[in-house]
Structure formats: structure tokens, C-alpha cells
């Protein structure tokens, strides 16, 4: 639902005397980031109609503020990682996986149980994939045809990770 549609729905419900969840009206358009948060990355996925967003607040170093990955829709966020607003050190990392002359291509990674999640802009327009036991169990490309950069602030706010086997699993990067 686009931002203007959300505003119209909110106004109509308000006039009718109903109520609306703050969760539905507090997200930015095309993102699951809330008002006051910085959007490090966000895209609507092609086949699932869901949104993958990386949102941050007061994150000027890996030890300050928070960074949170969110997946779902504005009406129902299915996954928030980490579950609490905590500093990202040891939880989320960023890796430069550029194999292009222009230096484009990064993976923001985190593990949740036996799953490793990768938010990638190494493929245009971007993708999200999930690995378990060396195999991709979820892989969705972002809508659009342009490069989806990470916000520059991510390089100060998140610790640098190490490229490893999960970075080579991307079937589109071969």
C-alpha cells in the first residue's frame, strides 16, 4: 500500500470513528522503517510481494544505536532481527563482495539460529537470500532494474565482516 493510500485509509477510518494500528501508519513508503529511523536498505521483493528493510537509529558506530532487519508487509512484519533495539556489534556485519570494476556489491549478513541471512546489492537491483547447511532455502530478487545502494552510514555503523562460503552461494553472481 503506497503512502498516500495509507493516509487516505487512516483519514477514512478516523472520520468513521474507528481506530487503526500505529504499526500500519508509522512505516515509510516502500519500507518497513519507522518514522525517525534511517533506511540503510529497502526493497520490495518480486515474487513474494514482501518488503525487506534494514533500519537504524542513532547508529554512528557498531557499539551505538541499533540496526534491525525487517521482513514482511506494513500490516504484518514476520521477522525483526535482532528482536530488540541493541547495538549491532556481533549481530550484523557488512562485507564488500565487489567483483565489478566499479566497486559495487556488498552483503549485509546476520545469523539467526541455523540460518544465515544475506541482504545483497551485488546483483542489480538487489536480493535477499537465506542459507541453511550450505544450501539456499530462500532467494528473492528486488523489484526494479536500478542499483539499490546501502546508505553510506552503514559503513560507519556496522562492523566489517569476513567474506565466507555464504557469499559465494548467490546463483545470480556466476
C-alpha positions in Angstrom: 0.0 0.0 0.0 1.5 3.3 -1.0 1.9 6.1 1.5 -0.9 8.2 0.1 -3.2 5.2 0.2 -2.3 4.7 3.9 -3.1 8.3 4.7 -6.5 8.1 2.9 -7.3 4.8 4.8 -6.3 6.4 8.1 -8.4 9.5 7.4 -11.4 7.5 6.4 -11.1 5.2 9.4 -10.6 8.3 11.7 -13.7 10.0 10.3 -15.7 6.9 10.7 -14.7 6.8 14.4 -12.6 3.6 14.1 -9.1 3.1 15.1 -6.0 2.0 13.2 -2.9 0.2 14.4 0.1 2.6 14.8 2.2 -0.1 13.1 0.2 0.3 9.8 0.5 4.0 9.7 4.1 4.5 11.0 6.1 3.0 8.2 7.7 5.0 5.4 6.6 4.2 1.8 8.3 1.2 0.2 10.0 0.4 3.5 9.4 -1.2 6.9 11.5 1.5 8.6 9.6 3.6 11.1 9.4 7.4 11.4 12.7 8.7 12.9 14.8 5.7 11.7 17.4 5.8 8.9 16.8 3.4 6.0 20.0 1.6 5.2 18.4 -0.6 2.6 14.9 -1.5 1.5 13.3 -3.2 -1.4 10.0 -4.9 -2.3 10.7 -8.4 -3.5 9.5 -9.5 -6.9 7.7 -12.7 -6.3 6.6 -12.6 -2.6 5.2 -9.1 -2.6 7.0 -8.6 0.8 9.5 -5.9 1.8 13.0 -6.4 3.2 14.3 -3.4 5.1 17.4 -2.7 7.1 16.6 0.2 9.5 18.8 2.0 12.0 18.6 4.7 14.7 21.4 6.6 16.4 23.8 4.1 14.8 27.1 6.0 14.5 29.3 3.0 15.3 28.9 -0.7 15.8 28.6 -0.1 19.5 25.9 2.7 19.4 22.3 2.8 18.4 20.6 -0.1 16.7 20.3 -1.7 13.3 17.4 -4.0 12.6 16.4 -6.2 9.6 12.7 -6.4 9.0 10.8 -8.7 6.6 7.1 -8.7 5.8 4.5 -6.2 5.0 3.5 -3.0 6.7 0.5 -4.9 8.1 2.5 -7.8 9.3 6.2 -7.8 10.0 7.2 -11.5 10.0 10.8 -11.1 11.2 12.7 -8.5 13.1 16.4 -9.2 13.8 17.6 -8.7 16.3 14.4 -8.8 18.3 15.4 -5.9 20.5 16.9 -2.5 19.7 20.5 -3.2 20.5 23.9 -2.2 19.1 24.8 -4.3 16.0 28.3 -5.4 17.0 28.5 -9.2 16.9 25.0 -9.4 15.4 25.1 -7.9 11.9 28.1 -7.3 9.6 28.8 -5.9 6.2 31.1 -7.3 3.6 32.4 -5.8 0.3 31.9 -8.6 -2.2 32.5 -6.5 -5.3 33.6 -8.3 -8.3 32.9 -5.4 -10.6 35.3 -2.7 -11.8 33.0 0.0 -10.4 33.3 -1.5 -6.9 29.6 -2.1 -6.5 28.5 -5.0 -4.4 28.0 -5.6 -0.6 26.4 -8.2 1.6 24.9 -7.3 4.9 24.8 -10.6 6.9 23.5 -12.0 10.1 22.7 -15.4 11.6 19.5 -16.4 13.3 19.7 -19.9 14.6 20.9 -22.2 11.9 20.0 -19.7 9.1 22.3 -17.1 7.6 20.5 -14.1 6.0 22.2 -12.1 3.3 20.9 -8.7 2.1 22.8 -8.1 -1.1 23.2 -5.3 -3.6 25.8 -7.3 -5.6 23.1 -8.2 -8.0 21.1 -5.4 -9.7 18.6 -4.4 -8.4 19.3 -6.3 -5.1 18.3 -9.5 -3.5 17.7 -11.3 -0.2 18.7 -14.9 0.3 18.8 -17.3 3.2 21.2 -20.2 3.7 21.0 -23.3 5.9 23.6 -26.0 5.9 25.2 -24.7 2.7 22.1 -24.5 0.6 19.9 -21.6 -0.3 16.4 -22.0 1.2 15.0 -18.6 0.2 16.1 -16.3 -2.6 14.2 -13.3 -3.9 15.2 -10.5 -6.2 14.1 -6.9 -5.5 11.7 -5.2 -7.9 13.0 -2.7 -10.3 16.0 -2.5 -12.6 18.3 0.0 -10.9 21.2 -0.5 -8.5 20.0 -0.4 -4.8 22.8 1.0 -2.7 23.2 0.7 1.0 23.1 4.1 2.7 26.7 5.4 3.3 26.1 5.4 7.1 26.1 1.6 7.1 29.9 1.6 6.7 30.4 3.5 10.0 27.5 1.9 11.9 28.1 -1.8 11.2 31.3 -3.8 11.7 33.1 -5.2 8.7 32.6 -8.9 8.3 34.7 -11.5 6.5 33.7 -13.0 3.2 33.0 -16.6 3.5 31.1 -19.5 1.9 27.7 -17.9 2.2 28.8 -15.0 0.0 29.5 -17.5 -2.9 26.1 -19.2 -2.8 24.4 -16.5 -4.8 23.2 -18.2 -8.1 22.9 -14.8 -9.9 26.5 -13.8 -9.3 28.1 -16.5 -11.5 
